[in-house]
Amino acid sequence: MKKIFEKVLGWFRGIGIDKHWHFIVGMIIAAFFAMVVGLEVCILPVIAVAFLKEMYDTVVKLVPIDWWDLTATILGGLIIQLFVYL
């Protein structure tokens, strides 16, 4: 059991810190739209914001789309969306 825990912890530490921030921001956006705005499908604004942020990086900063950033943001919003459905 300890080996499994260490393996999972090592995998988690191997993920870049920016992906953690994207995940947290996705959760915050979804929570805002779920609680304050009362939107039932709060994952849609998360997808829109994540996509717009990546488009901004592509056009202004001239870097290619980081699909892992987009995925981490959407996964963060998906966690909150699951709580909304429950």
URVENRA-V523060 format. One record per run of one state. SS is the DSSP state (alpha for helix, beta for strand, coil for the rest). FROM is the first residue (numbers start at 1). LEN is the number of residues. If there is no record, write none. Layout:
ss = (SS	SS)
from = (FROM	FROM)
len = (LEN	LEN)
This chain:
ss = (coil	alpha	coil	alpha	coil	alpha	coil	alpha	coil)
from = (1	2	15	17	36	43	60	67	86)
len = (1	13	2	19	7	17	7	19	1)
